[in-house]
Amino acid sequence: MKLQAMLIIPLIHTKGYAALETIAAVERASLLIEQAKPIGEPPEDPLLLFAVLGGSFAANVVAGNVEACHDVAPAC
């Protein structure tokens, strides 16, 4: 989960916010965090979720995915 989240920043810098790889990394990190909650393994760093949600919002803004931004904004 943490490793997946750590991939987001390098992808933003090398591929860009709207790159398919970046968006996929953000979505995967978010999914891993959500799956960890029910089994009692939330991230140790509370800012991890915030960083992933912020990355998701930024990637979707740049990509022009308004609907996705609307879905992510309340969680931020």
N, CA, C and O atoms as a Maestro MAE file, in Angstrom:
{
 s_m_m2io_version
 :::
 2.0.0
}

f_m_ct {
 s_m_title
 :::
 protein
 m_atom[304] {
  # First column is atom index #
  i_m_mmod_type
  r_m_x_coord
  r_m_y_coord
  r_m_z_coord
  i_m_residue_number
  s_m_chain_name
  s_m_pdb_residue_name
  s_m_pdb_atom_name
  i_m_atomic_number
  :::
  1 25 0.830 -1.181 0.000 1 A "MET " " N  " 7
  2 3 0.000 0.000 0.000 1 A "MET " " CA " 6
  3 2 0.881 1.253 0.000 1 A "MET " " C  " 6
  4 15 0.694 2.152 -0.819 1 A "MET " " O  " 8
  5 25 1.830 1.299 0.917 2 A "LYS " " N  " 7
  6 3 2.698 2.469 1.007 2 A "LYS " " CA " 6
  7 2 3.594 2.574 -0.231 2 A "LYS " " C  " 6
  8 15 3.810 3.666 -0.757 2 A "LYS " " O  " 8
  9 25 4.105 1.446 -0.685 3 A "LEU " " N  " 7
  10 3 4.950 1.438 -1.877 3 A "LEU " " CA " 6
  11 2 4.168 1.910 -3.096 3 A "LEU " " C  " 6
  12 15 4.679 2.680 -3.910 3 A "LEU " " O  " 8
  13 25 2.939 1.451 -3.217 4 A "GLN " " N  " 7
  14 3 2.095 1.867 -4.335 4 A "GLN " " CA " 6
  15 2 1.873 3.374 -4.292 4 A "GLN " " C  " 6
  16 15 1.913 4.036 -5.329 4 A "GLN " " O  " 8
  17 25 1.643 3.917 -3.114 5 A "ALA " " N  " 7
  18 3 1.439 5.361 -2.978 5 A "ALA " " CA " 6
  19 2 2.725 6.125 -3.317 5 A "ALA " " C  " 6
  20 15 2.672 7.223 -3.871 5 A "ALA " " O  " 8
  21 25 3.860 5.544 -2.986 6 A "MET " " N  " 7
  22 3 5.141 6.198 -3.259 6 A "MET " " CA " 6
  23 2 5.455 6.254 -4.754 6 A "MET " " C  " 6
  24 15 6.291 7.053 -5.175 6 A "MET " " O  " 8
  25 25 4.809 5.432 -5.548 7 A "LEU " " N  " 7
  26 3 5.024 5.451 -6.995 7 A "LEU " " CA " 6
  27 2 4.373 6.659 -7.676 7 A "LEU " " C  " 6
  28 15 4.748 7.026 -8.790 7 A "LEU " " O  " 8
  29 25 3.419 7.261 -7.017 8 A "ILE " " N  " 7
  30 3 2.630 8.324 -7.644 8 A "ILE " " CA " 6
  31 2 3.488 9.534 -8.015 8 A "ILE " " C  " 6
  32 15 3.414 10.008 -9.149 8 A "ILE " " O  " 8
  33 25 4.292 10.039 -7.093 9 A "ILE " " N  " 7
  34 3 5.089 11.248 -7.362 9 A "ILE " " CA " 6
  35 2 6.088 11.042 -8.502 9 A "ILE " " C  " 6
  36 15 6.162 11.890 -9.392 9 A "ILE " " O  " 8
  37 25 6.859 9.949 -8.511 10 A "PRO " " N  " 7
  38 3 7.760 9.754 -9.663 10 A "PRO " " CA " 6
  39 2 7.009 9.657 -10.999 10 A "PRO " " C  " 6
  40 15 7.493 10.138 -12.024 10 A "PRO " " O  " 8
  41 25 5.846 9.042 -10.979 11 A "LEU " " N  " 7
  42 3 5.059 8.956 -12.215 11 A "LEU " " CA " 6
  43 2 4.568 10.330 -12.653 11 A "LEU " " C  " 6
  44 15 4.548 10.636 -13.846 11 A "LEU " " O  " 8
  45 25 4.173 11.153 -11.692 12 A "ILE " " N  " 7
  46 3 3.747 12.518 -12.035 12 A "ILE " " CA " 6
  47 2 4.893 13.260 -12.716 12 A "ILE " " C  " 6
  48 15 4.686 13.945 -13.717 12 A "ILE " " O  " 8
  49 25 6.104 13.121 -12.171 13 A "HIS " " N  " 7
  50 3 7.256 13.846 -12.716 13 A "HIS " " CA " 6
  51 2 7.757 13.284 -14.042 13 A "HIS " " C  " 6
  52 15 8.264 14.033 -14.876 13 A "HIS " " O  " 8
  53 25 7.622 11.983 -14.245 14 A "THR " " N  " 7
  54 3 8.145 11.395 -15.481 14 A "THR " " CA " 6
  55 2 7.102 11.254 -16.582 14 A "THR " " C  " 6
  56 15 7.426 11.395 -17.761 14 A "THR " " O  " 8
  57 25 5.866 10.979 -16.214 15 A "LYS " " N  " 7
  58 3 4.816 10.745 -17.208 15 A "LYS " " CA " 6
  59 2 3.798 11.876 -17.283 15 A "LYS " " C  " 6
  60 15 3.218 12.129 -18.340 15 A "LYS " " O  " 8
  61 25 3.582 12.562 -16.149 16 A "GLY " " N  " 7
  62 3 2.596 13.630 -16.094 16 A "GLY " " CA " 6
  63 2 1.386 13.230 -15.268 16 A "GLY " " C  " 6
  64 15 1.144 12.047 -15.034 16 A "GLY " " O  " 8
  65 25 0.639 14.217 -14.833 17 A "TYR " " N  " 7
  66 3 -0.540 13.986 -13.995 17 A "TYR " " CA " 6
  67 2 -1.600 13.147 -14.693 17 A "TYR " " C  " 6
  68 15 -2.213 12.271 -14.081 17 A "TYR " " O  " 8
  69 25 -1.812 13.418 -15.972 18 A "ALA " " N  " 7
  70 3 -2.919 12.778 -16.686 18 A "ALA " " CA " 6
  71 2 -2.528 11.482 -17.379 18 A "ALA " " C  " 6
  72 15 -3.348 10.897 -18.087 18 A "ALA " " O  " 8
  73 25 -1.303 11.020 -17.193 19 A "ALA " " N  " 7
  74 3 -0.868 9.779 -17.845 19 A "ALA " " CA " 6
  75 2 -1.653 8.592 -17.297 19 A "ALA " " C  " 6
  76 15 -1.997 8.547 -16.116 19 A "ALA " " O  " 8
  77 25 -1.921 7.654 -18.157 20 A "LEU " " N  " 7
  78 3 -2.662 6.461 -17.737 20 A "LEU " " CA " 6
  79 2 -1.964 5.736 -16.603 20 A "LEU " " C  " 6
  80 15 -2.617 5.211 -15.700 20 A "LEU " " O  " 8
  81 25 -0.628 5.704 -16.645 21 A "GLU " " N  " 7
  82 3 0.131 5.026 -15.588 21 A "GLU " " CA " 6
  83 2 -0.051 5.718 -14.249 21 A "GLU " " C  " 6
  84 15 -0.180 5.057 -13.218 21 A "GLU " " O  " 8
  85 25 -0.062 7.047 -14.259 22 A "THR " " N  " 7
  86 3 -0.227 7.816 -13.023 22 A "THR " " CA " 6
  87 2 -1.616 7.594 -12.445 22 A "THR " " C  " 6
  88 15 -1.766 7.329 -11.253 22 A "THR " " O  " 8
  89 25 -2.613 7.702 -13.282 23 A "ILE " " N  " 7
  90 3 -3.990 7.513 -12.818 23 A "ILE " " CA " 6
  91 2 -4.181 6.094 -12.300 23 A "ILE " " C  " 6
  92 15 -4.855 5.890 -11.290 23 A "ILE " " O  " 8
  93 25 -3.599 5.117 -12.978 24 A "ALA " " N  " 7
  94 3 -3.712 3.729 -12.519 24 A "ALA " " CA " 6
  95 2 -3.031 3.535 -11.164 24 A "ALA " " C  " 6
  96 15 -3.550 2.814 -10.312 24 A "ALA " " O  " 8
  97 25 -1.875 4.171 -10.954 25 A "ALA " " N  " 7
  98 3 -1.168 4.057 -9.676 25 A "ALA " " CA " 6
  99 2 -1.978 4.692 -8.552 25 A "ALA " " C  " 6
  100 15 -2.044 4.153 -7.448 25 A "ALA " " O  " 8
  101 25 -2.592 5.832 -8.836 26 A "VAL " " N  " 7
  102 3 -3.426 6.508 -7.835 26 A "VAL " " CA " 6
  103 2 -4.639 5.646 -7.488 26 A "VAL " " C  " 6
  104 15 -4.971 5.470 -6.316 26 A "VAL " " O  " 8
  105 25 -5.288 5.115 -8.508 27 A "GLU " " N  " 7
  106 3 -6.465 4.279 -8.268 27 A "GLU " " CA " 6
  107 2 -6.107 3.015 -7.497 27 A "GLU " " C  " 6
  108 15 -6.856 2.594 -6.616 27 A "GLU " " O  " 8
  109 25 -4.967 2.408 -7.822 28 A "ARG " " N  " 7
  110 3 -4.531 1.191 -7.126 28 A "ARG " " CA " 6
  111 2 -4.202 1.486 -5.664 28 A "ARG " " C  " 6
  112 15 -4.575 0.716 -4.779 28 A "ARG " " O  " 8
  113 25 -3.510 2.586 -5.407 29 A "ALA " " N  " 7
  114 3 -3.177 2.958 -4.027 29 A "ALA " " CA " 6
  115 2 -4.446 3.222 -3.223 29 A "ALA " " C  " 6
  116 15 -4.561 2.800 -2.072 29 A "ALA " " O  " 8
  117 25 -5.380 3.910 -3.828 30 A "SER " " N  " 7
  118 3 -6.656 4.187 -3.149 30 A "SER " " CA " 6
  119 2 -7.402 2.899 -2.848 30 A "SER " " C  " 6
  120 15 -7.951 2.737 -1.758 30 A "SER " " O  " 8
  121 25 -7.426 1.983 -3.805 31 A "LEU " " N  " 7
  122 3 -8.093 0.697 -3.615 31 A "LEU " " CA " 6
  123 2 -7.436 -0.096 -2.484 31 A "LEU " " C  " 6
  124 15 -8.131 -0.679 -1.653 31 A "LEU " " O  " 8
  125 25 -6.109 -0.122 -2.449 32 A "LEU " " N  " 7
  126 3 -5.405 -0.850 -1.398 32 A "LEU " " CA " 6
  127 2 -5.715 -0.277 -0.013 32 A "LEU " " C  " 6
  128 15 -5.878 -1.024 0.951 32 A "LEU " " O  " 8
  129 25 -5.796 1.045 0.077 33 A "ILE " " N  " 7
  130 3 -6.127 1.685 1.360 33 A "ILE " " CA " 6
  131 2 -7.544 1.315 1.778 33 A "ILE " " C  " 6
  132 15 -7.792 0.985 2.937 33 A "ILE " " O  " 8
  133 25 -8.464 1.373 0.832 34 A "GLU " " N  " 7
  134 3 -9.855 1.034 1.143 34 A "GLU " " CA " 6
  135 2 -10.006 -0.431 1.547 34 A "GLU " " C  " 6
  136 15 -10.799 -0.747 2.433 34 A "GLU " " O  " 8
  137 25 -9.255 -1.326 0.908 35 A "GLN " " N  " 7
  138 3 -9.328 -2.752 1.241 35 A "GLN " " CA " 6
  139 2 -8.698 -3.046 2.599 35 A "GLN " " C  " 6
  140 15 -9.071 -4.016 3.258 35 A "GLN " " O  " 8
  141 25 -7.747 -2.218 3.019 36 A "ALA " " N  " 7
  142 3 -7.060 -2.444 4.291 36 A "ALA " " CA " 6
  143 2 -7.930 -2.076 5.491 36 A "ALA " " C  " 6
  144 15 -7.769 -2.652 6.567 36 A "ALA " " O  " 8
  145 25 -8.837 -1.138 5.325 37 A "LYS " " N  " 7
  146 3 -9.673 -0.683 6.439 37 A "LYS " " CA " 6
  147 2 -10.512 -1.801 7.052 37 A "LYS " " C  " 6
  148 15 -10.471 -1.980 8.270 37 A "LYS " " O  " 8
  149 25 -11.276 -2.565 6.255 38 A "PRO " " N  " 7
  150 3 -12.141 -3.593 6.846 38 A "PRO " " CA " 6
  151 2 -11.385 -4.714 7.560 38 A "PRO " " C  " 6
  152 15 -11.933 -5.354 8.457 38 A "PRO " " O  " 8
  153 25 -10.154 -4.952 7.175 39 A "ILE " " N  " 7
  154 3 -9.402 -6.032 7.829 39 A "ILE " " CA " 6
  155 2 -8.529 -5.505 8.970 39 A "ILE " " C  " 6
  156 15 -7.698 -6.232 9.514 39 A "ILE " " O  " 8
  157 25 -8.725 -4.250 9.321 40 A "GLY " " N  " 7
  158 3 -8.035 -3.680 10.464 40 A "GLY " " CA " 6
  159 2 -6.588 -3.309 10.225 40 A "GLY " " C  " 6
  160 15 -5.799 -3.283 11.169 40 A "GLY " " O  " 8
  161 25 -6.221 -3.021 8.995 41 A "GLU " " N  " 7
  162 3 -4.855 -2.631 8.670 41 A "GLU " " CA " 6
  163 2 -4.821 -1.273 7.958 41 A "GLU " " C  " 6
  164 15 -4.307 -1.164 6.845 41 A "GLU " " O  " 8
  165 25 -5.369 -0.246 8.605 42 A "PRO " " N  " 7
  166 3 -5.321 1.071 7.963 42 A "PRO " " CA " 6
  167 2 -3.869 1.554 7.877 42 A "PRO " " C  " 6
  168 15 -3.011 1.061 8.610 42 A "PRO " " O  " 8
  169 25 -3.591 2.505 6.998 43 A "PRO " " N  " 7
  170 3 -2.215 2.996 6.871 43 A "PRO " " CA " 6
  171 2 -1.710 3.576 8.195 43 A "PRO " " C  " 6
  172 15 -2.460 4.221 8.928 43 A "PRO " " O  " 8
  173 25 -0.435 3.339 8.488 44 A "GLU " " N  " 7
  174 3 0.160 3.876 9.705 44 A "GLU " " CA " 6
  175 2 0.235 5.397 9.648 44 A "GLU " " C  " 6
  176 15 0.106 6.072 10.669 44 A "GLU " " O  " 8
  177 25 0.439 5.920 8.471 45 A "ASP " " N  " 7
  178 3 0.556 7.359 8.283 45 A "ASP " " CA " 6
  179 2 -0.806 7.905 7.832 45 A "ASP " " C  " 6
  180 15 -1.254 7.606 6.725 45 A "ASP " " O  " 8
  181 25 -1.463 8.702 8.682 46 A "PRO " " N  " 7
  182 3 -2.782 9.219 8.287 46 A "PRO " " CA " 6
  183 2 -2.731 10.142 7.075 46 A "PRO " " C  " 6
  184 15 -3.746 10.348 6.409 46 A "PRO " " O  " 8
  185 25 -1.566 10.694 6.788 47 A "LEU " " N  " 7
  186 3 -1.446 11.572 5.626 47 A "LEU " " CA " 6
  187 2 -1.342 10.800 4.321 47 A "LEU " " C  " 6
  188 15 -1.438 11.385 3.242 47 A "LEU " " O  " 8
  189 25 -1.147 9.492 4.413 48 A "LEU " " N  " 7
  190 3 -1.042 8.677 3.204 48 A "LEU " " CA " 6
  191 2 -2.331 8.737 2.393 48 A "LEU " " C  " 6
  192 15 -2.299 8.938 1.179 48 A "LEU " " O  " 8
  193 25 -3.457 8.564 3.062 49 A "LEU " " N  " 7
  194 3 -4.743 8.636 2.365 49 A "LEU " " CA " 6
  195 2 -4.947 10.021 1.764 49 A "LEU " " C  " 6
  196 15 -5.414 10.150 0.632 49 A "LEU " " O  " 8
  197 25 -4.599 11.053 2.521 50 A "PHE " " N  " 7
  198 3 -4.744 12.419 2.016 50 A "PHE " " CA " 6
  199 2 -3.889 12.627 0.765 50 A "PHE " " C  " 6
  200 15 -4.339 13.243 -0.202 50 A "PHE " " O  " 8
  201 25 -2.659 12.115 0.786 51 A "ALA " " N  " 7
  202 3 -1.768 12.261 -0.370 51 A "ALA " " CA " 6
  203 2 -2.321 11.532 -1.586 51 A "ALA " " C  " 6
  204 15 -2.258 12.041 -2.705 51 A "ALA " " O  " 8
  205 25 -2.863 10.338 -1.364 52 A "VAL " " N  " 7
  206 3 -3.423 9.558 -2.471 52 A "VAL " " CA " 6
  207 2 -4.667 10.258 -3.028 52 A "VAL " " C  " 6
  208 15 -4.840 10.350 -4.243 52 A "VAL " " O  " 8
  209 25 -5.526 10.746 -2.141 53 A "LEU " " N  " 7
  210 3 -6.724 11.453 -2.604 53 A "LEU " " CA " 6
  211 2 -6.361 12.749 -3.334 53 A "LEU " " C  " 6
  212 15 -6.971 13.097 -4.344 53 A "LEU " " O  " 8
  213 25 -5.367 13.448 -2.810 54 A "GLY " " N  " 7
  214 3 -4.909 14.672 -3.482 54 A "GLY " " CA " 6
  215 2 -4.324 14.366 -4.848 54 A "GLY " " C  " 6
  216 15 -4.562 15.099 -5.808 54 A "GLY " " O  " 8
  217 25 -3.557 13.283 -4.941 55 A "GLY " " N  " 7
  218 3 -3.005 12.866 -6.229 55 A "GLY " " CA " 6
  219 2 -4.103 12.484 -7.201 55 A "GLY " " C  " 6
  220 15 -4.030 12.788 -8.391 55 A "GLY " " O  " 8
  221 25 -5.119 11.817 -6.684 56 A "SER " " N  " 7
  222 3 -6.249 11.426 -7.525 56 A "SER " " CA " 6
  223 2 -6.973 12.656 -8.056 56 A "SER " " C  " 6
  224 15 -7.302 12.735 -9.239 56 A "SER " " O  " 8
  225 25 -7.213 13.599 -7.182 57 A "PHE " " N  " 7
  226 3 -7.907 14.820 -7.594 57 A "PHE " " CA " 6
  227 2 -7.092 15.573 -8.643 57 A "PHE " " C  " 6
  228 15 -7.627 15.987 -9.671 57 A "PHE " " O  " 8
  229 25 -5.788 15.752 -8.379 58 A "ALA " " N  " 7
  230 3 -4.936 16.487 -9.316 58 A "ALA " " CA " 6
  231 2 -4.846 15.783 -10.666 58 A "ALA " " C  " 6
  232 15 -4.943 16.426 -11.712 58 A "ALA " " O  " 8
  233 25 -4.663 14.479 -10.646 59 A "ALA " " N  " 7
  234 3 -4.559 13.728 -11.902 59 A "ALA " " CA " 6
  235 2 -5.840 13.846 -12.708 59 A "ALA " " C  " 6
  236 15 -5.795 13.999 -13.928 59 A "ALA " " O  " 8
  237 25 -6.968 13.777 -12.044 60 A "ASN " " N  " 7
  238 3 -8.241 13.854 -12.750 60 A "ASN " " CA " 6
  239 2 -8.569 15.270 -13.216 60 A "ASN " " C  " 6
  240 15 -9.229 15.439 -14.241 60 A "ASN " " O  " 8
  241 25 -8.124 16.282 -12.487 61 A "VAL " " N  " 7
  242 3 -8.320 17.663 -12.942 61 A "VAL " " CA " 6
  243 2 -7.554 17.883 -14.241 61 A "VAL " " C  " 6
  244 15 -8.099 18.404 -15.214 61 A "VAL " " O  " 8
  245 25 -6.281 17.479 -14.248 62 A "VAL " " N  " 7
  246 3 -5.451 17.675 -15.435 62 A "VAL " " CA " 6
  247 2 -5.984 16.861 -16.610 62 A "VAL " " C  " 6
  248 15 -5.930 17.310 -17.755 62 A "VAL " " O  " 8
  249 25 -6.498 15.659 -16.328 63 A "ALA " " N  " 7
  250 3 -7.028 14.805 -17.390 63 A "ALA " " CA " 6
  251 2 -8.407 15.275 -17.862 63 A "ALA " " C  " 6
  252 15 -8.903 14.811 -18.889 63 A "ALA " " O  " 8
  253 25 -9.017 16.185 -17.121 64 A "GLY " " N  " 7
  254 3 -10.339 16.677 -17.497 64 A "GLY " " CA " 6
  255 2 -11.466 15.737 -17.116 64 A "GLY " " C  " 6
  256 15 -12.559 15.819 -17.676 64 A "GLY " " O  " 8
  257 25 -11.213 14.844 -16.169 65 A "ASN " " N  " 7
  258 3 -12.230 13.903 -15.698 65 A "ASN " " CA " 6
  259 2 -13.055 14.558 -14.584 65 A "ASN " " C  " 6
  260 15 -12.852 14.292 -13.400 65 A "ASN " " O  " 8
  261 25 -13.966 15.400 -14.986 66 A "VAL " " N  " 7
  262 3 -14.749 16.174 -14.033 66 A "VAL " " CA " 6
  263 2 -15.566 15.277 -13.107 66 A "VAL " " C  " 6
  264 15 -15.669 15.560 -11.913 66 A "VAL " " O  " 8
  265 25 -16.132 14.228 -13.623 67 A "GLU " " N  " 7
  266 3 -16.946 13.329 -12.803 67 A "GLU " " CA " 6
  267 2 -16.099 12.670 -11.719 67 A "GLU " " C  " 6
  268 15 -16.537 12.548 -10.575 67 A "GLU " " O  " 8
  269 25 -14.902 12.249 -12.072 68 A "ALA " " N  " 7
  270 3 -14.002 11.636 -11.089 68 A "ALA " " CA " 6
  271 2 -13.611 12.645 -10.014 68 A "ALA " " C  " 6
  272 15 -13.530 12.291 -8.837 68 A "ALA " " O  " 8
  273 25 -13.366 13.898 -10.403 69 A "CYS " " N  " 7
  274 3 -13.040 14.952 -9.426 69 A "CYS " " CA " 6
  275 2 -14.190 15.160 -8.466 69 A "CYS " " C  " 6
  276 15 -13.987 15.340 -7.266 69 A "CYS " " O  " 8
  277 25 -15.380 15.136 -8.992 70 A "HIS " " N  " 7
  278 3 -16.574 15.317 -8.164 70 A "HIS " " CA " 6
  279 2 -16.677 14.190 -7.140 70 A "HIS " " C  " 6
  280 15 -17.099 14.424 -6.007 70 A "HIS " " O  " 8
  281 25 -16.303 12.989 -7.519 71 A "ASP " " N  " 7
  282 3 -16.355 11.843 -6.604 71 A "ASP " " CA " 6
  283 2 -15.288 11.925 -5.528 71 A "ASP " " C  " 6
  284 15 -15.531 11.546 -4.382 71 A "ASP " " O  " 8
  285 25 -14.097 12.421 -5.886 72 A "VAL " " N  " 7
  286 3 -12.971 12.450 -4.956 72 A "VAL " " CA " 6
  287 2 -13.028 13.651 -4.015 72 A "VAL " " C  " 6
  288 15 -12.609 13.533 -2.863 72 A "VAL " " O  " 8
  289 25 -13.526 14.794 -4.459 73 A "ALA " " N  " 7
  290 3 -13.494 16.019 -3.685 73 A "ALA " " CA " 6
  291 2 -14.075 15.908 -2.271 73 A "ALA " " C  " 6
  292 15 -13.457 16.424 -1.340 73 A "ALA " " O  " 8
  293 25 -15.220 15.269 -2.062 74 A "PRO " " N  " 7
  294 3 -15.735 15.203 -0.688 74 A "PRO " " CA " 6
  295 2 -14.824 14.437 0.270 74 A "PRO " " C  " 6
  296 15 -14.818 14.721 1.468 74 A "PRO " " O  " 8
  297 25 -14.063 13.479 -0.232 75 A "ALA " " N  " 7
  298 3 -13.178 12.680 0.635 75 A "ALA " " CA " 6
  299 2 -11.953 13.483 1.064 75 A "ALA " " C  " 6
  300 15 -11.363 13.206 2.108 75 A "ALA " " O  " 8
  301 25 -11.565 14.483 0.256 76 A "CYS " " N  " 7
  302 3 -10.384 15.289 0.593 76 A "CYS " " CA " 6
  303 2 -10.747 16.205 1.724 76 A "CYS " " C  " 6
  304 15 -9.909 16.983 2.181 76 A "CYS " " O  " 8
  :::
 }
 m_bond[303] {
  # First column is bond index #
  i_m_from
  i_m_to
  i_m_order
  :::
  1 1 2 1
  2 2 3 1
  3 3 4 2
  4 3 5 1
  5 5 6 1
  6 6 7 1
  7 7 8 2
  8 7 9 1
  9 9 10 1
  10 10 11 1
  11 11 12 2
  12 11 13 1
  13 13 14 1
  14 14 15 1
  15 15 16 2
  16 15 17 1
  17 17 18 1
  18 18 19 1
  19 19 20 2
  20 19 21 1
  21 21 22 1
  22 22 23 1
  23 23 24 2
  24 23 25 1
  25 25 26 1
  26 26 27 1
  27 27 28 2
  28 27 29 1
  29 29 30 1
  30 30 31 1
  31 31 32 2
  32 31 33 1
  33 33 34 1
  34 34 35 1
  35 35 36 2
  36 35 37 1
  37 37 38 1
  38 38 39 1
  39 39 40 2
  40 39 41 1
  41 41 42 1
  42 42 43 1
  43 43 44 2
  44 43 45 1
  45 45 46 1
  46 46 47 1
  47 47 48 2
  48 47 49 1
  49 49 50 1
  50 50 51 1
  51 51 52 2
  52 51 53 1
  53 53 54 1
  54 54 55 1
  55 55 56 2
  56 55 57 1
  57 57 58 1
  58 58 59 1
  59 59 60 2
  60 59 61 1
  61 61 62 1
  62 62 63 1
  63 63 64 2
  64 63 65 1
  65 65 66 1
  66 66 67 1
  67 67 68 2
  68 67 69 1
  69 69 70 1
  70 70 71 1
  71 71 72 2
  72 71 73 1
  73 73 74 1
  74 74 75 1
  75 75 76 2
  76 75 77 1
  77 77 78 1
  78 78 79 1
  79 79 80 2
  80 79 81 1
  81 81 82 1
  82 82 83 1
  83 83 84 2
  84 83 85 1
  85 85 86 1
  86 86 87 1
  87 87 88 2
  88 87 89 1
  89 89 90 1
  90 90 91 1
  91 91 92 2
  92 91 93 1
  93 93 94 1
  94 94 95 1
  95 95 96 2
  96 95 97 1
  97 97 98 1
  98 98 99 1
  99 99 100 2
  100 99 101 1
  101 101 102 1
  102 102 103 1
  103 103 104 2
  104 103 105 1
  105 105 106 1
  106 106 107 1
  107 107 108 2
  108 107 109 1
  109 109 110 1
  110 110 111 1
  111 111 112 2
  112 111 113 1
  113 113 114 1
  114 114 115 1
  115 115 116 2
  116 115 117 1
  117 117 118 1
  118 118 119 1
  119 119 120 2
  120 119 121 1
  121 121 122 1
  122 122 123 1
  123 123 124 2
  124 123 125 1
  125 125 126 1
  126 126 127 1
  127 127 128 2
  128 127 129 1
  129 129 130 1
  130 130 131 1
  131 131 132 2
  132 131 133 1
  133 133 134 1
  134 134 135 1
  135 135 136 2
  136 135 137 1
  137 137 138 1
  138 138 139 1
  139 139 140 2
  140 139 141 1
  141 141 142 1
  142 142 143 1
  143 143 144 2
  144 143 145 1
  145 145 146 1
  146 146 147 1
  147 147 148 2
  148 147 149 1
  149 149 150 1
  150 150 151 1
  151 151 152 2
  152 151 153 1
  153 153 154 1
  154 154 155 1
  155 155 156 2
  156 155 157 1
  157 157 158 1
  158 158 159 1
  159 159 160 2
  160 159 161 1
  161 161 162 1
  162 162 163 1
  163 163 164 2
  164 163 165 1
  165 165 166 1
  166 166 167 1
  167 167 168 2
  168 167 169 1
  169 169 170 1
  170 170 171 1
  171 171 172 2
  172 171 173 1
  173 173 174 1
  174 174 175 1
  175 175 176 2
  176 175 177 1
  177 177 178 1
  178 178 179 1
  179 179 180 2
  180 179 181 1
  181 181 182 1
  182 182 183 1
  183 183 184 2
  184 183 185 1
  185 185 186 1
  186 186 187 1
  187 187 188 2
  188 187 189 1
  189 189 190 1
  190 190 191 1
  191 191 192 2
  192 191 193 1
  193 193 194 1
  194 194 195 1
  195 195 196 2
  196 195 197 1
  197 197 198 1
  198 198 199 1
  199 199 200 2
  200 199 201 1
  201 201 202 1
  202 202 203 1
  203 203 204 2
  204 203 205 1
  205 205 206 1
  206 206 207 1
  207 207 208 2
  208 207 209 1
  209 209 210 1
  210 210 211 1
  211 211 212 2
  212 211 213 1
  213 213 214 1
  214 214 215 1
  215 215 216 2
  216 215 217 1
  217 217 218 1
  218 218 219 1
  219 219 220 2
  220 219 221 1
  221 221 222 1
  222 222 223 1
  223 223 224 2
  224 223 225 1
  225 225 226 1
  226 226 227 1
  227 227 228 2
  228 227 229 1
  229 229 230 1
  230 230 231 1
  231 231 232 2
  232 231 233 1
  233 233 234 1
  234 234 235 1
  235 235 236 2
  236 235 237 1
  237 237 238 1
  238 238 239 1
  239 239 240 2
  240 239 241 1
  241 241 242 1
  242 242 243 1
  243 243 244 2
  244 243 245 1
  245 245 246 1
  246 246 247 1
  247 247 248 2
  248 247 249 1
  249 249 250 1
  250 250 251 1
  251 251 252 2
  252 251 253 1
  253 253 254 1
  254 254 255 1
  255 255 256 2
  256 255 257 1
  257 257 258 1
  258 258 259 1
  259 259 260 2
  260 259 261 1
  261 261 262 1
  262 262 263 1
  263 263 264 2
  264 263 265 1
  265 265 266 1
  266 266 267 1
  267 267 268 2
  268 267 269 1
  269 269 270 1
  270 270 271 1
  271 271 272 2
  272 271 273 1
  273 273 274 1
  274 274 275 1
  275 275 276 2
  276 275 277 1
  277 277 278 1
  278 278 279 1
  279 279 280 2
  280 279 281 1
  281 281 282 1
  282 282 283 1
  283 283 284 2
  284 283 285 1
  285 285 286 1
  286 286 287 1
  287 287 288 2
  288 287 289 1
  289 289 290 1
  290 290 291 1
  291 291 292 2
  292 291 293 1
  293 293 294 1
  294 294 295 1
  295 295 296 2
  296 295 297 1
  297 297 298 1
  298 298 299 1
  299 299 300 2
  300 299 301 1
  301 301 302 1
  302 302 303 1
  303 303 304 2
  :::
 }
}
